[in-house]
Amino acid sequence: MKNGKYCIAVMSIGSGIGQSVIHSCNLSTLPLYIIGFDINPFAFGAYECDDFVKIPPINL
């Protein structure tokens, strides 16, 4: 918990699914602190999160 809020981490916030998860969390009445992870710092979901972490791409 951070400041009385539950910390939620969401991966791939630039994708449609990641954005939907963030949107659903923001609509809930739960005390959530949302941290978004993506390779693109300009991803749409990054602006709806409380915090954003840029991660490196995965090369297989």
PDB file of N, CA, C, O and CB in Angstrom:
ATOM      1  N   MET A   1       0.838  -1.189   0.000  1.00  0.00           N
ATOM      2  CA  MET A   1       0.000   0.000   0.000  1.00  0.00           C
ATOM      3  C   MET A   1       0.878   1.246   0.000  1.00  0.00           C
ATOM      4  O   MET A   1       1.949   1.274   0.606  1.00  0.00           O
ATOM      5  CB  MET A   1      -0.951   0.002   1.217  1.00  0.00           C
ATOM      6  N   LYS A   2       0.408   2.255  -0.681  1.00  0.00           N
ATOM      7  CA  LYS A   2       1.125   3.521  -0.745  1.00  0.00           C
ATOM      8  C   LYS A   2       0.136   4.632  -0.402  1.00  0.00           C
ATOM      9  O   LYS A   2      -0.823   4.869  -1.137  1.00  0.00           O
ATOM     10  CB  LYS A   2       1.772   3.746  -2.162  1.00  0.00           C
ATOM     11  N   ASN A   3       0.371   5.299   0.701  1.00  0.00           N
ATOM     12  CA  ASN A   3      -0.515   6.377   1.167  1.00  0.00           C
ATOM     13  C   ASN A   3      -1.964   5.908   1.289  1.00  0.00           C
ATOM     14  O   ASN A   3      -2.887   6.646   0.944  1.00  0.00           O
ATOM     15  CB  ASN A   3      -0.438   7.572   0.215  1.00  0.00           C
ATOM     16  N   GLY A   4      -2.160   4.695   1.774  1.00  0.00           N
ATOM     17  CA  GLY A   4      -3.505   4.173   1.952  1.00  0.00           C
ATOM     18  C   GLY A   4      -4.170   3.688   0.682  1.00  0.00           C
ATOM     19  O   GLY A   4      -5.372   3.422   0.675  1.00  0.00           O
ATOM     20  N   LYS A   5      -3.405   3.570  -0.395  1.00  0.00           N
ATOM     21  CA  LYS A   5      -3.945   3.102  -1.674  1.00  0.00           C
ATOM     22  C   LYS A   5      -3.259   1.801  -2.071  1.00  0.00           C
ATOM     23  O   LYS A   5      -2.095   1.577  -1.738  1.00  0.00           O
ATOM     24  CB  LYS A   5      -3.762   4.176  -2.784  1.00  0.00           C
ATOM     25  N   TYR A   6      -3.981   0.951  -2.778  1.00  0.00           N
ATOM     26  CA  TYR A   6      -3.415  -0.291  -3.298  1.00  0.00           C
ATOM     27  C   TYR A   6      -2.631   0.013  -4.568  1.00  0.00           C
ATOM     28  O   TYR A   6      -3.136   0.690  -5.464  1.00  0.00           O
ATOM     29  CB  TYR A   6      -4.530  -1.343  -3.575  1.00  0.00           C
ATOM     30  N   CYS A   7      -1.402  -0.481  -4.649  1.00  0.00           N
ATOM     31  CA  CYS A   7      -0.572  -0.293  -5.835  1.00  0.00           C
ATOM     32  C   CYS A   7      -0.918  -1.356  -6.875  1.00  0.00           C
ATOM     33  O   CYS A   7      -0.868  -2.552  -6.589  1.00  0.00           O
ATOM     34  CB  CYS A   7       0.935  -0.354  -5.471  1.00  0.00           C
ATOM     35  N   ILE A   8      -1.265  -0.917  -8.069  1.00  0.00           N
ATOM     36  CA  ILE A   8      -1.611  -1.796  -9.172  1.00  0.00           C
ATOM     37  C   ILE A   8      -0.632  -1.530 -10.306  1.00  0.00           C
ATOM     38  O   ILE A   8      -0.435  -0.380 -10.700  1.00  0.00           O
ATOM     39  CB  ILE A   8      -3.088  -1.581  -9.632  1.00  0.00           C
ATOM     40  N   ALA A   9      -0.020  -2.584 -10.831  1.00  0.00           N
ATOM     41  CA  ALA A   9       0.889  -2.462 -11.969  1.00  0.00           C
ATOM     42  C   ALA A   9       0.191  -3.000 -13.208  1.00  0.00           C
ATOM     43  O   ALA A   9      -0.363  -4.099 -13.192  1.00  0.00           O
ATOM     44  CB  ALA A   9       2.227  -3.222 -11.709  1.00  0.00           C
ATOM     45  N   VAL A  10       0.223  -2.208 -14.297  1.00  0.00           N
ATOM     46  CA  VAL A  10      -0.403  -2.608 -15.553  1.00  0.00           C
ATOM     47  C   VAL A  10       0.658  -2.563 -16.640  1.00  0.00           C
ATOM     48  O   VAL A  10       1.303  -1.536 -16.850  1.00  0.00           O
ATOM     49  CB  VAL A  10      -1.619  -1.686 -15.909  1.00  0.00           C
ATOM     50  N   MET A  11       0.835  -3.689 -17.331  1.00  0.00           N
ATOM     51  CA  MET A  11       1.815  -3.780 -18.417  1.00  0.00           C
ATOM     52  C   MET A  11       1.145  -3.431 -19.745  1.00  0.00           C
ATOM     53  O   MET A  11      -0.075  -3.533 -19.876  1.00  0.00           O
ATOM     54  CB  MET A  11       2.443  -5.203 -18.479  1.00  0.00           C
ATOM     55  N   SER A  12       1.935  -3.025 -20.715  1.00  0.00           N
ATOM     56  CA  SER A  12       1.477  -2.728 -22.087  1.00  0.00           C
ATOM     57  C   SER A  12       0.328  -1.730 -22.091  1.00  0.00           C
ATOM     58  O   SER A  12      -0.743  -1.997 -22.635  1.00  0.00           O
ATOM     59  CB  SER A  12       1.042  -4.017 -22.797  1.00  0.00           C
ATOM     60  N   ILE A  13       0.565  -0.588 -21.481  1.00  0.00           N
ATOM     61  CA  ILE A  13      -0.508   0.399 -21.363  1.00  0.00           C
ATOM     62  C   ILE A  13      -0.793   1.110 -22.676  1.00  0.00           C
ATOM     63  O   ILE A  13      -1.757   1.870 -22.764  1.00  0.00           O
ATOM     64  CB  ILE A  13      -0.161   1.415 -20.304  1.00  0.00           C
ATOM     65  N   GLY A  14       0.015   0.883 -23.686  1.00  0.00           N
ATOM     66  CA  GLY A  14      -0.255   1.458 -24.997  1.00  0.00           C
ATOM     67  C   GLY A  14      -1.197   0.602 -25.821  1.00  0.00           C
ATOM     68  O   GLY A  14      -1.706   1.057 -26.845  1.00  0.00           O
ATOM     69  N   SER A  15      -1.437  -0.621 -25.398  1.00  0.00           N
ATOM     70  CA  SER A  15      -2.333  -1.515 -26.135  1.00  0.00           C
ATOM     71  C   SER A  15      -3.778  -1.255 -25.726  1.00  0.00           C
ATOM     72  O   SER A  15      -4.039  -0.623 -24.702  1.00  0.00           O
ATOM     73  CB  SER A  15      -1.960  -2.998 -25.888  1.00  0.00           C
ATOM     74  N   GLY A  16      -4.700  -1.742 -26.522  1.00  0.00           N
ATOM     75  CA  GLY A  16      -6.114  -1.568 -26.215  1.00  0.00           C
ATOM     76  C   GLY A  16      -6.514  -2.247 -24.926  1.00  0.00           C
ATOM     77  O   GLY A  16      -7.319  -1.708 -24.165  1.00  0.00           O
ATOM     78  N   ILE A  17      -5.966  -3.420 -24.667  1.00  0.00           N
ATOM     79  CA  ILE A  17      -6.302  -4.148 -23.448  1.00  0.00           C
ATOM     80  C   ILE A  17      -5.750  -3.427 -22.222  1.00  0.00           C
ATOM     81  O   ILE A  17      -6.451  -3.287 -21.220  1.00  0.00           O
ATOM     82  CB  ILE A  17      -5.760  -5.582 -23.510  1.00  0.00           C
ATOM     83  N   GLY A  18      -4.510  -2.972 -22.292  1.00  0.00           N
ATOM     84  CA  GLY A  18      -3.918  -2.234 -21.172  1.00  0.00           C
ATOM     85  C   GLY A  18      -4.680  -0.963 -20.864  1.00  0.00           C
ATOM     86  O   GLY A  18      -4.885  -0.627 -19.698  1.00  0.00           O
ATOM     87  N   GLN A  19      -5.105  -0.246 -21.909  1.00  0.00           N
ATOM     88  CA  GLN A  19      -5.884   0.971 -21.712  1.00  0.00           C
ATOM     89  C   GLN A  19      -7.233   0.661 -21.079  1.00  0.00           C
ATOM     90  O   GLN A  19      -7.716   1.423 -20.241  1.00  0.00           O
ATOM     91  CB  GLN A  19      -6.081   1.699 -23.039  1.00  0.00           C
ATOM     92  N   SER A  20      -7.842  -0.450 -21.473  1.00  0.00           N
ATOM     93  CA  SER A  20      -9.124  -0.843 -20.898  1.00  0.00           C
ATOM     94  C   SER A  20      -9.000  -1.173 -19.414  1.00  0.00           C
ATOM     95  O   SER A  20      -9.882  -0.839 -18.623  1.00  0.00           O
ATOM     96  CB  SER A  20      -9.690  -2.038 -21.648  1.00  0.00           C
ATOM     97  N   VAL A  21      -7.905  -1.826 -19.040  1.00  0.00           N
ATOM     98  CA  VAL A  21      -7.681  -2.154 -17.629  1.00  0.00           C
ATOM     99  C   VAL A  21      -7.515  -0.877 -16.810  1.00  0.00           C
ATOM    100  O   VAL A  21      -8.083  -0.754 -15.725  1.00  0.00           O
ATOM    101  CB  VAL A  21      -6.436  -3.061 -17.469  1.00  0.00           C
ATOM    102  N   ILE A  22      -6.742   0.067 -17.324  1.00  0.00           N
ATOM    103  CA  ILE A  22      -6.540   1.336 -16.619  1.00  0.00           C
ATOM    104  C   ILE A  22      -7.860   2.093 -16.494  1.00  0.00           C
ATOM    105  O   ILE A  22      -8.175   2.638 -15.436  1.00  0.00           O
ATOM    106  CB  ILE A  22      -5.494   2.205 -17.351  1.00  0.00           C
ATOM    107  N   HIS A  23      -8.623   2.120 -17.574  1.00  0.00           N
ATOM    108  CA  HIS A  23      -9.907   2.820 -17.558  1.00  0.00           C
ATOM    109  C   HIS A  23     -10.855   2.203 -16.527  1.00  0.00           C
ATOM    110  O   HIS A  23     -11.533   2.922 -15.792  1.00  0.00           O
ATOM    111  CB  HIS A  23     -10.550   2.788 -18.953  1.00  0.00           C
ATOM    112  N   SER A  24     -10.899   0.887 -16.476  1.00  0.00           N
ATOM    113  CA  SER A  24     -11.755   0.193 -15.505  1.00  0.00           C
ATOM    114  C   SER A  24     -11.310   0.480 -14.072  1.00  0.00           C
ATOM    115  O   SER A  24     -12.142   0.681 -13.188  1.00  0.00           O
ATOM    116  CB  SER A  24     -11.740  -1.324 -15.765  1.00  0.00           C
ATOM    117  N   CYS A  25     -10.010   0.498 -13.850  1.00  0.00           N
ATOM    118  CA  CYS A  25      -9.497   0.809 -12.506  1.00  0.00           C
ATOM    119  C   CYS A  25      -9.859   2.228 -12.099  1.00  0.00           C
ATOM    120  O   CYS A  25     -10.218   2.472 -10.948  1.00  0.00           O
ATOM    121  CB  CYS A  25      -7.972   0.624 -12.452  1.00  0.00           C
ATOM    122  N   ASN A  26      -9.767   3.166 -13.036  1.00  0.00           N
ATOM    123  CA  ASN A  26     -10.106   4.558 -12.728  1.00  0.00           C
ATOM    124  C   ASN A  26     -11.599   4.737 -12.467  1.00  0.00           C
ATOM    125  O   ASN A  26     -11.984   5.618 -11.698  1.00  0.00           O
ATOM    126  CB  ASN A  26      -9.671   5.468 -13.869  1.00  0.00           C
ATOM    127  N   LEU A  27     -12.442   3.923 -13.086  1.00  0.00           N
ATOM    128  CA  LEU A  27     -13.890   4.016 -12.864  1.00  0.00           C
ATOM    129  C   LEU A  27     -14.323   3.389 -11.543  1.00  0.00           C
ATOM    130  O   LEU A  27     -15.395   3.702 -11.025  1.00  0.00           O
ATOM    131  CB  LEU A  27     -14.629   3.349 -14.005  1.00  0.00           C
ATOM    132  N   SER A  28     -13.492   2.506 -11.003  1.00  0.00           N
ATOM    133  CA  SER A  28     -13.854   1.845  -9.752  1.00  0.00           C
ATOM    134  C   SER A  28     -13.773   2.830  -8.586  1.00  0.00           C
ATOM    135  O   SER A  28     -13.150   3.887  -8.688  1.00  0.00           O
ATOM    136  CB  SER A  28     -12.935   0.631  -9.495  1.00  0.00           C
ATOM    137  N   THR A  29     -14.407   2.465  -7.493  1.00  0.00           N
ATOM    138  CA  THR A  29     -14.369   3.319  -6.304  1.00  0.00           C
ATOM    139  C   THR A  29     -13.264   2.878  -5.339  1.00  0.00           C
ATOM    140  O   THR A  29     -13.167   3.385  -4.222  1.00  0.00           O
ATOM    141  CB  THR A  29     -15.729   3.298  -5.591  1.00  0.00           C
ATOM    142  N   LEU A  30     -12.440   1.934  -5.780  1.00  0.00           N
ATOM    143  CA  LEU A  30     -11.353   1.440  -4.935  1.00  0.00           C
ATOM    144  C   LEU A  30     -10.231   2.467  -4.848  1.00  0.00           C
ATOM    145  O   LEU A  30      -9.987   3.191  -5.813  1.00  0.00           O
ATOM    146  CB  LEU A  30     -10.812   0.106  -5.474  1.00  0.00           C
ATOM    147  N   PRO A  31      -9.547   2.543  -3.714  1.00  0.00           N
ATOM    148  CA  PRO A  31      -8.404   3.456  -3.594  1.00  0.00           C
ATOM    149  C   PRO A  31      -7.176   2.838  -4.262  1.00  0.00           C
ATOM    150  O   PRO A  31      -6.443   2.077  -3.631  1.00  0.00           O
ATOM    151  CB  PRO A  31      -8.105   3.779  -2.100  1.00  0.00           C
ATOM    152  N   LEU A  32      -6.952   3.160  -5.530  1.00  0.00           N
ATOM    153  CA  LEU A  32      -5.872   2.542  -6.310  1.00  0.00           C
ATOM    154  C   LEU A  32      -4.819   3.566  -6.698  1.00  0.00           C
ATOM    155  O   LEU A  32      -5.129   4.715  -7.016  1.00  0.00           O
ATOM    156  CB  LEU A  32      -6.434   1.871  -7.568  1.00  0.00           C
ATOM    157  N   TYR A  33      -3.570   3.126  -6.666  1.00  0.00           N
ATOM    158  CA  TYR A  33      -2.434   3.881  -7.190  1.00  0.00           C
ATOM    159  C   TYR A  33      -1.927   3.068  -8.375  1.00  0.00           C
ATOM    160  O   TYR A  33      -1.362   1.991  -8.185  1.00  0.00           O
ATOM    161  CB  TYR A  33      -1.292   4.120  -6.086  1.00  0.00           C
ATOM    162  N   ILE A  34      -2.119   3.563  -9.592  1.00  0.00           N
ATOM    163  CA  ILE A  34      -1.839   2.789 -10.803  1.00  0.00           C
ATOM    164  C   ILE A  34      -0.474   3.159 -11.371  1.00  0.00           C
ATOM    165  O   ILE A  34      -0.181   4.328 -11.621  1.00  0.00           O
ATOM    166  CB  ILE A  34      -2.936   3.021 -11.859  1.00  0.00           C
ATOM    167  N   ILE A  35       0.357   2.133 -11.569  1.00  0.00           N
ATOM    168  CA  ILE A  35       1.668   2.301 -12.182  1.00  0.00           C
ATOM    169  C   ILE A  35       1.625   1.606 -13.537  1.00  0.00           C
ATOM    170  O   ILE A  35       1.353   0.407 -13.611  1.00  0.00           O
ATOM    171  CB  ILE A  35       2.819   1.722 -11.271  1.00  0.00           C
ATOM    172  N   GLY A  36       1.887   2.340 -14.597  1.00  0.00           N
ATOM    173  CA  GLY A  36       1.851   1.791 -15.947  1.00  0.00           C
ATOM    174  C   GLY A  36       3.243   1.502 -16.473  1.00  0.00           C
ATOM    175  O   GLY A  36       4.177   2.268 -16.237  1.00  0.00           O
ATOM    176  N   PHE A  37       3.379   0.391 -17.189  1.00  0.00           N
ATOM    177  CA  PHE A  37       4.653  -0.026 -17.780  1.00  0.00           C
ATOM    178  C   PHE A  37       4.491  -0.154 -19.291  1.00  0.00           C
ATOM    179  O   PHE A  37       3.540  -0.783 -19.755  1.00  0.00           O
ATOM    180  CB  PHE A  37       5.142  -1.371 -17.163  1.00  0.00           C
ATOM    181  N   ASP A  38       5.406   0.431 -20.067  1.00  0.00           N
ATOM    182  CA  ASP A  38       5.374   0.310 -21.522  1.00  0.00           C
ATOM    183  C   ASP A  38       6.728   0.748 -22.068  1.00  0.00           C
ATOM    184  O   ASP A  38       7.514   1.390 -21.371  1.00  0.00           O
ATOM    185  CB  ASP A  38       4.214   1.164 -22.142  1.00  0.00           C
ATOM    186  N   ILE A  39       6.992   0.388 -23.334  1.00  0.00           N
ATOM    187  CA  ILE A  39       8.246   0.813 -23.961  1.00  0.00           C
ATOM    188  C   ILE A  39       8.127   2.216 -24.547  1.00  0.00           C
ATOM    189  O   ILE A  39       9.136   2.871 -24.809  1.00  0.00           O
ATOM    190  CB  ILE A  39       8.655  -0.177 -25.056  1.00  0.00           C
ATOM    191  N   ASN A  40       6.888   2.679 -24.754  1.00  0.00           N
ATOM    192  CA  ASN A  40       6.651   3.982 -25.360  1.00  0.00           C
ATOM    193  C   ASN A  40       6.217   4.985 -24.286  1.00  0.00           C
ATOM    194  O   ASN A  40       5.144   4.830 -23.702  1.00  0.00           O
ATOM    195  CB  ASN A  40       5.581   3.879 -26.475  1.00  0.00           C
ATOM    196  N   PRO A  41       7.030   6.006 -24.017  1.00  0.00           N
ATOM    197  CA  PRO A  41       6.647   6.978 -22.987  1.00  0.00           C
ATOM    198  C   PRO A  41       5.470   7.857 -23.403  1.00  0.00           C
ATOM    199  O   PRO A  41       4.904   8.560 -22.566  1.00  0.00           O
ATOM    200  CB  PRO A  41       7.829   7.854 -22.647  1.00  0.00           C
ATOM    201  N   PHE A  42       5.092   7.830 -24.686  1.00  0.00           N
ATOM    202  CA  PHE A  42       3.974   8.628 -25.171  1.00  0.00           C
ATOM    203  C   PHE A  42       2.708   7.791 -25.365  1.00  0.00           C
ATOM    204  O   PHE A  42       1.762   8.236 -26.015  1.00  0.00           O
ATOM    205  CB  PHE A  42       4.351   9.302 -26.475  1.00  0.00           C
ATOM    206  N   ALA A  43       2.692   6.591 -24.807  1.00  0.00           N
ATOM    207  CA  ALA A  43       1.517   5.724 -24.913  1.00  0.00           C
ATOM    208  C   ALA A  43       0.323   6.414 -24.261  1.00  0.00           C
ATOM    209  O   ALA A  43       0.464   7.094 -23.245  1.00  0.00           O
ATOM    210  CB  ALA A  43       1.782   4.339 -24.249  1.00  0.00           C
ATOM    211  N   PHE A  44      -0.848   6.232 -24.855  1.00  0.00           N
ATOM    212  CA  PHE A  44      -2.050   6.903 -24.365  1.00  0.00           C
ATOM    213  C   PHE A  44      -2.322   6.589 -22.895  1.00  0.00           C
ATOM    214  O   PHE A  44      -2.699   7.477 -22.131  1.00  0.00           O
ATOM    215  CB  PHE A  44      -3.250   6.503 -25.208  1.00  0.00           C
ATOM    216  N   GLY A  45      -2.135   5.341 -22.500  1.00  0.00           N
ATOM    217  CA  GLY A  45      -2.406   4.936 -21.131  1.00  0.00           C
ATOM    218  C   GLY A  45      -1.491   5.581 -20.105  1.00  0.00           C
ATOM    219  O   GLY A  45      -1.828   5.634 -18.922  1.00  0.00           O
ATOM    220  N   ALA A  46      -0.338   6.070 -20.540  1.00  0.00           N
ATOM    221  CA  ALA A  46       0.615   6.686 -19.604  1.00  0.00           C
ATOM    222  C   ALA A  46       0.041   7.941 -18.957  1.00  0.00           C
ATOM    223  O   ALA A  46       0.419   8.297 -17.840  1.00  0.00           O
ATOM    224  CB  ALA A  46       1.918   7.029 -20.325  1.00  0.00           C
ATOM    225  N   TYR A  47      -0.861   8.605 -19.652  1.00  0.00           N
ATOM    226  CA  TYR A  47      -1.430   9.844 -19.129  1.00  0.00           C
ATOM    227  C   TYR A  47      -2.590   9.595 -18.174  1.00  0.00           C
ATOM    228  O   TYR A  47      -3.045  10.516 -17.496  1.00  0.00           O
ATOM    229  CB  TYR A  47      -1.893  10.720 -20.268  1.00  0.00           C
ATOM    230  N   GLU A  48      -3.069   8.359 -18.117  1.00  0.00           N
ATOM    231  CA  GLU A  48      -4.164   8.023 -17.211  1.00  0.00           C
ATOM    232  C   GLU A  48      -3.668   7.332 -15.946  1.00  0.00           C
ATOM    233  O   GLU A  48      -4.460   7.058 -15.044  1.00  0.00           O
ATOM    234  CB  GLU A  48      -5.171   7.137 -17.919  1.00  0.00           C
ATOM    235  N   CYS A  49      -2.375   7.047 -15.865  1.00  0.00           N
ATOM    236  CA  CYS A  49      -1.789   6.388 -14.693  1.00  0.00           C
ATOM    237  C   CYS A  49      -1.290   7.424 -13.699  1.00  0.00           C
ATOM    238  O   CYS A  49      -1.064   8.583 -14.045  1.00  0.00           O
ATOM    239  CB  CYS A  49      -0.638   5.452 -15.111  1.00  0.00           C
ATOM    240  N   ASP A  50      -1.122   6.984 -12.456  1.00  0.00           N
ATOM    241  CA  ASP A  50      -0.529   7.857 -11.447  1.00  0.00           C
ATOM    242  C   ASP A  50       0.976   7.963 -11.623  1.00  0.00           C
ATOM    243  O   ASP A  50       1.576   8.984 -11.289  1.00  0.00           O
ATOM    244  CB  ASP A  50      -0.854   7.349 -10.048  1.00  0.00           C
ATOM    245  N   ASP A  51       1.581   6.912 -12.148  1.00  0.00           N
ATOM    246  CA  ASP A  51       3.023   6.883 -12.370  1.00  0.00           C
ATOM    247  C   ASP A  51       3.299   6.040 -13.604  1.00  0.00           C
ATOM    248  O   ASP A  51       2.511   5.154 -13.936  1.00  0.00           O
ATOM    249  CB  ASP A  51       3.782   6.320 -11.125  1.00  0.00           C
ATOM    250  N   PHE A  52       4.406   6.303 -14.289  1.00  0.00           N
ATOM    251  CA  PHE A  52       4.768   5.577 -15.500  1.00  0.00           C
ATOM    252  C   PHE A  52       6.211   5.130 -15.406  1.00  0.00           C
ATOM    253  O   PHE A  52       7.071   5.873 -14.935  1.00  0.00           O
ATOM    254  CB  PHE A  52       4.550   6.444 -16.755  1.00  0.00           C
ATOM    255  N   VAL A  53       6.479   3.895 -15.863  1.00  0.00           N
ATOM    256  CA  VAL A  53       7.838   3.348 -15.903  1.00  0.00           C
ATOM    257  C   VAL A  53       8.115   2.887 -17.331  1.00  0.00           C
ATOM    258  O   VAL A  53       7.398   2.043 -17.868  1.00  0.00           O
ATOM    259  CB  VAL A  53       8.016   2.162 -14.878  1.00  0.00           C
ATOM    260  N   LYS A  54       9.159   3.445 -17.941  1.00  0.00           N
ATOM    261  CA  LYS A  54       9.571   3.012 -19.283  1.00  0.00           C
ATOM    262  C   LYS A  54      10.420   1.770 -19.142  1.00  0.00           C
ATOM    263  O   LYS A  54      11.391   1.755 -18.386  1.00  0.00           O
ATOM    264  CB  LYS A  54      10.352   4.135 -20.037  1.00  0.00           C
ATOM    265  N   ILE A  55      10.052   0.716 -19.879  1.00  0.00           N
ATOM    266  CA  ILE A  55      10.782  -0.547 -19.806  1.00  0.00           C
ATOM    267  C   ILE A  55      11.453  -0.814 -21.142  1.00  0.00           C
ATOM    268  O   ILE A  55      10.984  -0.322 -22.168  1.00  0.00           O
ATOM    269  CB  ILE A  55       9.839  -1.716 -19.423  1.00  0.00           C
ATOM    270  N   PRO A  56      12.539  -1.582 -21.159  1.00  0.00           N
ATOM    271  CA  PRO A  56      13.200  -1.888 -22.421  1.00  0.00           C
ATOM    272  C   PRO A  56      12.405  -2.923 -23.218  1.00  0.00           C
ATOM    273  O   PRO A  56      11.677  -3.728 -22.639  1.00  0.00           O
ATOM    274  CB  PRO A  56      14.625  -2.396 -22.167  1.00  0.00           C
ATOM    275  N   PRO A  57      12.544  -2.900 -24.549  1.00  0.00           N
ATOM    276  CA  PRO A  57      11.849  -3.912 -25.360  1.00  0.00           C
ATOM    277  C   PRO A  57      12.445  -5.301 -25.139  1.00  0.00           C
ATOM    278  O   PRO A  57      13.606  -5.442 -24.754  1.00  0.00           O
ATOM    279  CB  PRO A  57      11.919  -3.544 -26.855  1.00  0.00           C
ATOM    280  N   ILE A  58      11.639  -6.305 -25.386  1.00  0.00           N
ATOM    281  CA  ILE A  58      12.099  -7.692 -25.253  1.00  0.00           C
ATOM    282  C   ILE A  58      12.536  -8.182 -26.615  1.00  0.00           C
ATOM    283  O   ILE A  58      11.743  -8.193 -27.557  1.00  0.00           O
ATOM    284  CB  ILE A  58      10.987  -8.613 -24.664  1.00  0.00           C
ATOM    285  N   ASN A  59      13.776  -8.584 -26.730  1.00  0.00           N
ATOM    286  CA  ASN A  59      14.311  -9.121 -27.983  1.00  0.00           C
ATOM    287  C   ASN A  59      14.564 -10.609 -27.791  1.00  0.00           C
ATOM    288  O   ASN A  59      15.364 -11.003 -26.943  1.00  0.00           O
ATOM    289  CB  ASN A  59      15.625  -8.379 -28.412  1.00  0.00           C
ATOM    290  N   LEU A  60      13.889 -11.423 -28.570  1.00  0.00           N
ATOM    291  CA  LEU A  60      14.060 -12.867 -28.470  1.00  0.00           C
ATOM    292  C   LEU A  60      15.020 -13.378 -29.514  1.00  0.00           C
ATOM    293  O   LEU A  60      15.283 -14.579 -29.576  1.00  0.00           O
ATOM    294  CB  LEU A  60      12.730 -13.571 -28.606  1.00  0.00           C
TER     295      LEU A  60
END
